[in-house]
Amino acid sequence: MRLALAQQPDLPQGWLSYGALMVELHHPTEAEPALRRALADLPADEARSAALADLCWQLLSQAAEQRG
């Protein structure tokens, strides 16, 4: 997955997937920057972007809970 991100670093879905995986693996310090990058790279004018942004925020909340 890191290779895919290195090849296409401006793809927000890649960062979201990586962040979600890191949350699943209980690695919140790796998840948070990836999820913030996904949020920063989302286009502002698409309905799909709003749904992805909501998912990013939910995952960021889970990562924060994992940190304690």
Disulfide bonds with the S-S distance in Angstrom:
none
